[in-house]
Amino acid sequence: MTKDYGNATESRITEVVNACQKYGSTSIIALAGVPGTGKSFIASIAAQRLTNEPLFVREIQFHQSFSYEEFIEGLRLDAGGGVETKPGIFLEWNQQALDDPENNYVLLIEELTRANIASVLGELMTYVEHRNRSFLTVYSRKPVKVADNLTIIATYNPTDRSAIELDSALLRRLRIIRFPPDTAQLKEMLANNGIQENVIGQLEGIFSVCRRDHPDDFEHLMPFGHGIFSSITSESPDLHELWTERIEHLLKRPLIEPHPFTTTIENNYPWRDIQYKTTSDN
């Protein structure tokens, strides 16, 4: 039985699933948003629903040293000291999809823009769109087609430097779904955690005031999303500890100018002070 996550969350899941079904055979479905906006959560659930089988979903995370050899194909030393070609993560998963055309497969890439994307993807940037054509891998020179039943879902932070520098060739292969902080999902999440309505309202207010005071920058500069509150199960001491252990460090770092939303958030986050009188104290 499929779990119901609430109307707001289910709406986002459905949006991603629909995009995958409509464009997943020609594009990379990319979920873009600042940290804590539920991109990974939604992407994982959407992938499971698209395939109807957890074993048909492969999750990986890009990082700065991730290479073409790891993703597509590389050279490895064999037991005898010789050199052999070895398929990377993509070619392995793509082959499974090619061998099983009756089922849907998903490759979920977290932190897409943390790697040198053009270098890692190589010729795949063209052939993820043109799946009726084969490309030759760099080392083995074997022809490969991207499986029609393989969908690539990716997540990324649009404020990462590498995301800002995305070239038009890659952007043409992306179907970008924006994931701003969502107060409707925040309300569902915290109500499920047993948080009282007035506290939820105060937390919703932080995002609303930031959007009001910084309308042009809110979506891509908000230092955190609603997901940062996912572990909150009580007003005190959770919200104070969240401030001192996480939020404060996102706003102010040594030798760096404070985040432009710092004053707005500080003025609307009463739990900064450990002496704050919580609802349970009244």
VOGU-94337 format. One record per residue (C-alpha): x, y, z; residue in three letters. Coordinates in pm, whole numbers, padded with zeros to 5 digits, always signed. Example, Ala and Ser with C-alpha at 12.3 -4.5 7.8 and 13.67 -1.06 7.14 Angstrom:
+01230-00450+00780Ala
+01367-00106+00714Ser
//
This chain:
+00000+00000+00000Met
+00138+00342-00101Thr
+00191+00578+00191Lys
+00010+00913+00177Asp
+00241+01199+00279Tyr
-00023+01476+00278Gly
-00168+01688-00001Asn
+00121+01932-00042Ala
+00390+01663-00044Thr
+00187+01428-00263Glu
+00141+01711-00514Ser
+00519+01750-00548Arg
+00572+01375-00578Ile
+00309+01358-00853Thr
+00470+01652-01033Glu
+00805+01472-01047Val
+00654+01137-01149Val
+00457+01306-01428Asn
+00769+01484-01554Ala
+00958+01154-01556Cys
+00682+00979-01749Gln
+00655+01261-02003Lys
+01018+01366-02049Tyr
+01232+01100-01880Gly
+01320+00929-02208Ser
+01475+01245-02356Thr
+01590+01461-02063Ser
+01743+01455-01717Ile
+01472+01543-01466Ile
+01644+01791-01234Ala
+01508+01904-00897Leu
+01664+02241-00806Ala
+01643+02408-00467Gly
+01839+02530-00167Val
+01929+02271+00100Pro
+01638+02142+00305Gly
+01361+02186+00048Thr
+01284+01815+00024Gly
+01446+01751-00314Lys
+01609+01422-00217Ser
+01304+01305-00022Phe
+01066+01374-00310Ile
+01306+01238-00574Ala
+01350+00909-00388Ser
+00976+00854-00344Ile
+00905+00952-00705Ala
+01170+00707-00824Ala
+01016+00425-00620Gln
+00671+00497-00758Arg
+00798+00522-01113Leu
+00962+00180-01098Thr
+00727+00006-00850Asn
+01035-00182-00730Glu
+01311-00049-00498Pro
+01569-00275-00664Leu
+01521-00086-00993Phe
+01642+00243-00837Val
+02015+00319-00813Arg
+02126+00620-00607Glu
+02466+00787-00634Ile
+02612+01119-00525Gln
+02844+01335-00730Phe
+03138+01513-00566His
+03428+01727-00678Gln
+03659+01437-00760Ser
+03393+01225-00933Phe
+03517+01132-01281Ser
+03414+01005-01623Tyr
+03598+00682-01544Glu
+03376+00620-01242Glu
+03054+00716-01417Phe
+03090+00593-01776Ile
+03399+00377-01828Glu
+03758+00360-01713Gly
+04075+00157-01715Leu
+04167-00080-01432Arg
+04458-00312-01358Leu
+04361-00680-01378Asp
+04496-00961-01158Ala
+04787-01019-01395Gly
+04899-00658-01397Gly
+04747-00583-01735Gly
+04502-00306-01816Val
+04136-00372-01884Glu
+03833-00155-01943Thr
+03572-00147-01670Lys
+03221-00006-01704Pro
+03127+00272-01465Gly
+02809+00317-01267Ile
+02606+00448-01557Phe
+02702+00180-01808Leu
+02635-00095-01553Glu
+02289+00037-01467Trp
+02207+00119-01829Asn
+02291-00238-01928Gln
+02052-00373-01665Gln
+01778-00157-01811Ala
+01860-00271-02165Leu
+01843-00635-02054Asp
+01505-00582-01885Asp
+01298-00360-02118Pro
+00966-00453-01954Glu
+01051-00258-01637Asn
+01134+00103-01557Asn
+01474+00185-01413Tyr
+01589+00505-01241Val
+01937+00644-01181Leu
+01908+00906-00906Leu
+02203+01146-00894Ile
+02236+01359-00581Glu
+02437+01683-00591Glu
+02456+01689-00970Leu
+02651+02013-00989Thr
+02916+01920-00733Arg
+03112+01742-01008Ala
+03258+01876-01331Asn
+02943+01774-01517Ile
+03062+01815-01874Ala
+03367+01600-01798Ser
+03176+01332-01603Val
+02888+01293-01848Leu
+03099+01318-02163Gly
+02909+01207-02473Glu
+02612+01109-02258Leu
+02496+01472-02270Met
+02397+01417-02632Thr
+02275+01060-02623Tyr
+02050+01089-02320Val
+01834+01291-02559Glu
+01889+01088-02877His
+01838+00732-02755Arg
+01790+00583-03098Asn
+02158+00654-03170Arg
+02464+00475-03033Ser
+02779+00635-02897Phe
+03127+00486-02869Leu
+03281+00475-02524Thr
+03623+00635-02490Val
+03823+00329-02388Tyr
+03656+00013-02516Ser
+03511+00182-02827Arg
+03196-00025-02791Lys
+02866+00114-02923Pro
+02617+00193-02646Val
+02257+00312-02656Lys
+02088+00477-02360Val
+01796+00255-02260Ala
+01450+00397-02330Asp
+01331+00262-01995Asn
+01605+00437-01794Leu
+01514+00768-01631Thr
+01780+00995-01484Ile
+01663+01206-01190Ile
+01904+01457-01038Ala
+01905+01705-00751Thr
+02116+02016-00714Tyr
+02149+02347-00532Asn
+02114+02631-00787Pro
+02341+02856-00578Thr
+02641+02622-00605Asp
+02915+02785-00808Arg
+02916+02498-01059Ser
+02538+02530-01100Ala
+02574+02897-01183Ile
+02831+02803-01448Glu
+02614+02538-01619Leu
+02655+02568-01994Asp
+02367+02583-02240Ser
+02445+02236-02379Ala
+02364+02076-02046Leu
+02072+02306-01969Leu
+01907+02188-02292Arg
+01913+01831-02155Arg
+01757+01925-01822Leu
+01391+01950-01727Arg
+01421+02168-01418Ile
+01159+02151-01144Ile
+01207+02425-00888Arg
+01190+02338-00519Phe
+01157+02652-00305Pro
+01086+02635+00069Pro
+00725+02520+00106Asp
+00520+02623+00410Thr
+00240+02380+00320Ala
+00484+02090+00340Gln
+00628+02240+00660Leu
+00283+02238+00818Lys
+00216+01877+00718Glu
+00555+01765+00846Met
+00534+01936+01184Leu
+00170+01848+01244Ala
+00268+01486+01192Asn
+00545+01538+01450Asn
+00291+01661+01703Gly
+00400+02027+01705Ile
+00135+02273+01822Gln
-00035+02497+01567Glu
+00088+02826+01711Asn
+00450+02708+01689Val
+00398+02590+01332Ile
+00252+02931+01254Gly
+00561+03105+01390Gln
+00788+02887+01180Leu
+00575+02946+00872Glu
+00608+03316+00946Gly
+00987+03302+00914Ile
+00958+03192+00552Phe
+00671+03432+00479Ser
+00860+03735+00614Val
+01178+03637+00428Cys
+00978+03609+00106Arg
+00816+03948+00174Arg
+01139+04128+00264Asp
+01355+03961-00004His
+01113+03882-00291Pro
+01374+03869-00567Asp
+01623+03655-00374Asp
+01403+03435-00156Phe
+01387+03126-00374Glu
+01759+03094-00446His
+01916+03263-00141Leu
+01706+03136+00151Met
+01977+02972+00368Pro
+01760+02671+00451Phe
+01433+02509+00352Gly
+01142+02368+00548His
+01319+02033+00579Gly
+01559+02175+00837Ile
+01273+02139+01087Phe
+01199+01774+01005Ser
+01354+01643+01328Ser
+01164+01882+01556Ile
+00934+01688+01786Thr
+00894+01946+02064Ser
+00920+02321+02092Glu
+01172+02308+02374Ser
+01459+02238+02367Pro
+01455+02131+02000Asp
+01412+02474+01840Leu
+01679+02635+02056His
+01924+02354+01986Glu
+01848+02375+01615Leu
+01940+02742+01625Trp
+02268+02702+01813Thr
+02379+02386+01634Glu
+02270+02454+01275Arg
+02086+02771+01176Ile
+02323+03018+01343Glu
+02615+02865+01153His
+02434+02901+00821Leu
+02384+03273+00884Leu
+02717+03376+01035Lys
+03058+03230+00960Arg
+03400+03361+01067Pro
+03564+03605+00825Leu
+03259+03602+00595Ile
+02985+03863+00569Glu
+02662+03753+00742Pro
+02394+03605+00519His
+02170+03885+00379Pro
+01863+03733+00549Phe
+02029+03720+00894Thr
+01849+04012+01057Thr
+01511+03907+00921Thr
+01550+03551+01049Ile
+01691+03656+01387Glu
+01399+03893+01444Asn
+01147+03617+01374Asn
+01312+03326+01556Tyr
+01233+03368+01929Pro
+01391+03035+02025Trp
+01741+03181+01987Arg
+01730+03266+02359Asp
+01739+02960+02583Ile
+01529+03155+02833Gln
+01244+03185+02580Tyr
+00917+03089+02747Lys
+00769+02806+02543Thr
+00406+02710+02511Thr
+00456+02415+02747Ser
+00581+02654+03018Asp
+00262+02861+03020Asn
//
